[in-house]
Amino acid sequence: MVSELVNKGHQVWYYSFLEFQHKIKEAGAIFIACDNFLPQVSQKELDSKVGKDFAALIEMTAETTMALDQKVCKELKEIQPDCIVYDSMCMWGKLFADKLGIPSICSTTSFAFNQHTAKLMKRSFIEIWRMIVGMRRVNKKIKQLNDHGYRVKNVVSLIQNDNETDTIVYTSKDFQPLADTFSERYTFVGPSIRQTEPLQDGIRGRKTIYISLGTVLNQNQDFYENCLVAFANADYDVVMSVGDKTDISSLGRIPENFTVKNVVEQISVLRKQMYLLPIVE
């Protein structure tokens, strides 16, 4: 999206983190680092809360918004952007746009989420209990946001996709649950796939299995070792991405039919005839 905007003559300022600096600059945007404004949370604490502690997610969002408030509001008033495009998980982008009265577009990289799709999500008793217990903490942060000039009615207004907001969704409308509950302001554009060369390293022309736990919660030594044992010398080529925090040498001997890397160019792998290994917990 950034490349297309730049190619059409637009100037793009991109607030993000140093991990993505190279790719953002490569796309033609002006990169602005936000790393120093993130809450001080250890990796262990982050792993224990992501997807498990809803109140902690709201707390981190609110704290990040308030930490960025002075810097971003000052800069946006100077830049005077025609529009703010924010990721659906970066709620502070939504809050800045609303506070400053700047038109905004929500970029949703998974599925769109509203009060109707929320009912499809089955929660365990423990998750419901955590949510109930955490509401006091959530309400405290919402009050602090309002004290900083952000108009936040409730937690739902923070997390759901609003039918009045222009929203880009990177999937097909045919795959979107309850697609008919979303207004015409939702544009389902399908996946954004960049052009890459097919992966050649370690590939012998056979069918390929690609194994990855993603980019966040990917530290699982036992899982990777079990995969090495399960597919060793099988009649497949196996490409396994283990994340940048896993020491590949700690996995021991790598079978000849394996290509193990900290980071894999996923699109290059997916261009081959292959199988995806589903992960079931």
N, C-alpha and C positions, 0 to 999 in steps of 0.2 A: 504494500500500500504506500509506504514511504517512497519507494522508487518511482511508482507511477505518478505520485504528486509532484516529486521533484522534476521528473521528465516533462511534466506539463507546465513547468515554470513556477510552481509554488515553492515557498520557503518553509521548511519544517524545523521546528525546535522540538527536541525529544528529551523529556525528563525520564531518566532510567538509572541503571546501576552499572558500575565499571565492568562487570562481567560481560555486558552486551555492547560496550563502547565501540569495539571494532566493527561489528555488524551494522550498528546504527550509522556510523560515519560512512561505511562502505555503501550504504543505501542512499547517502547524500544529505542526511539530516545534520543539524547542529546538535551535538550531544551535550546534555547538562546532567552532571552526576548528582545523585541524591543519597549516596551511601552514608554520608555523615549524619543524616537525619533519621536513620532507622533506629528503632528501639534496640537497646543492647540486650539481645537474647542469644543464649548459647545454642549451638547446633542441637545438643541433647534436649534442651527445653523446647526448641522449635519442632523437633521430631515428635515430641510427646504431645504437642498441642495441635499441629496441623491436622485438620479434619476430625479432631476429637473434642476440642474445647472451643465451642462457638463463642463464648464470652471472651476468651483470650484473643480470638481473631478480631472481634469488634474493638477490643482494647488496643490492639496493635495498630489497627486502621486509624482509630481516633488519635492515638499518640503521634503517628506518622503525619497525619493531617496537620495537627497543631504545631509540630516541630517544623514542618515545611511552610507554614502559613505566611510568616513575614517575608521569607525569601521569594516564594513563588508568586504571591500576590503583588509584590513590588515589581518583579520581573515581567509578569504578564501585563501589568499596567503600562510598562515601557514598550513591550513588544506589540501590544494591542492586536492579538491574533483574531482572525476572522472566525475561527472555530477551534474548539478543544476536542480532540479524539482521545478517549480514555478507555483503558481495559476494564472490563466489567468487574475484575477482582481488585483493581486499584480505585477504591471508592473515593479516595481523596481527589482524583481528577474530576469526578462528578460533583463533589462538594465545592471545589474551586470554581468550576464553571457556573454553578448556581449562585455562589456568593458574589461573583464579579459580573454576573449578567451576560456571560459570553455563550453564544450558541454551542451546543455540544453534540457529539455523536458517540454512542457506546459501541465498543468493539468487543464482541463476545466470541471467544475462541473455542468454546465448547458448545453446549446447548443453551438456548435462552431459558430464563427462569422467571416464573411469576407465581401468583398465589394459587393458580390451578395446577401447575406442574409440581409445586411444593407438596401437594397432597399425594403425589405418586411415590414420594420418598418415604420408605419405611424406616422408622427409627426404633432402636432398641430402648428398653426401659432405662438403661444407664444413660443413653444420649438424651432422652427426654428429661431425666432427673438433673443432669448437668446443665441443661438449658434453663430449667426452672430455677435452679440454685444460682446460676450465673446472671439472671436478669437484673439483679440489683447492681452488679458491676456494669452491665450494659447500659442501664438507665443513667448511671453516674457519668459514663463517658458521653452519652448523648447530651446530657445537660452541659457538660464542659464544651462540647462542640457548639451548642447554641450560644453559650457565653462568648465564644470566639466569632460570632456572627454567621454561623452556618445554620440554615433552617432545616433541622432534622426532626420530623414528626415522631418517628418511631424506628425501631430496628428494621422493620419490613421495608420502609422507604429507602433504607440504605442498600439493601441487598437484592431487591427484586428488579427485574427489567420493567421499566415503565412504558405503557402503551403510547404515551405522549412523547417519548424520546426516540429520535432517529437511531436505529440500531443495525449494525452490520453483524451477521452471524455466519461464521465460517463452516457451515454445513449445509446440506440440502434440506429444503423444507419437508421433503418426504421422510427424513430421519428425525425431524423435530417432534418430540412428544407434545400432543395437544396443540398442534400448529395453528388450528383455527381460533385459538384464544389470544393470538398475538395480532396486533393491528397491522395495517398496510405500511406503517413506518418501519417495519422490520424487513430488511433485505437479506435474504438467504443466498449467499454468493458461492457457497461451496468452499472446499479447502484452498488455501493459498500455497501453491507448490512452486518452488523456485527450480530453475533448470540446473541440473548437475550432471556430471559424468558418472556412469555406472561404476560401482566399486569393483576393482579388479583384484586387490591384494587378498590372497588366500582363497580365492574363488576358483574352483576347478571345473566349472561348467555343469555341476550337478545341481539338484534342488537345494535351496538354502533355508535354514532355520535362523530367524533373527530373534535374539533374546535381549530384553532390556527392561529395567524396572523404572524407567523414566529419569527425570533430572533432579528430583527433590529427595524422595525417600528411597534412595538406591543403595544404601550401605547394608548389604546382606551377604556376608561371607559364606554362610552355610548354603544359601540358595545357589550361589555361583559354583561352589564346589560340587554340589549335587548335580548341576547341569553338566559339568565337565565329566562326571562319572557316567551319567545317564546317556550322553550322546557321544562318548569317546569312540572313535573309529567306526561310527555308524555311516551308512551310505548317504550322508548329507554333508554339506558344508555348513558350518555353524558360525555365525557372527554374533558375538556377545559384547554388549556395551555395559561396563561395570561402574561408570561414574568416575569423576575426577578425584574422589576421596578414597578410592580403593587402590591399594598397592597390588598391581598385577602379579608381582613376584611372590606375594604371599599365598597365591592360589596354587602354587606348586607346579608340577609338570602340566603343560598345555598340550592336549592331543593334537596330532597333525591336521585333523580336519577342522580345527577351531581357529578363528581369528578373534583375539580378545584385545579390546582397546578401552581406554578410559572414556574416550568420546568417539562416536561413530557418526559419519555423515548419513543420517537416517534415510534421506531421500534417495541417495545413491544405492543404498541397500534395497530399498523398496522397489526400485526399478527392475530388479531381477525377478525371475520366477522363484517363488519362495513360499514357505509356510511361516505363519506367525505363531509363536508359542503363547497360548493364553495363560494368564496367571490367575489362579484361583486360591483364595485364602480360606 
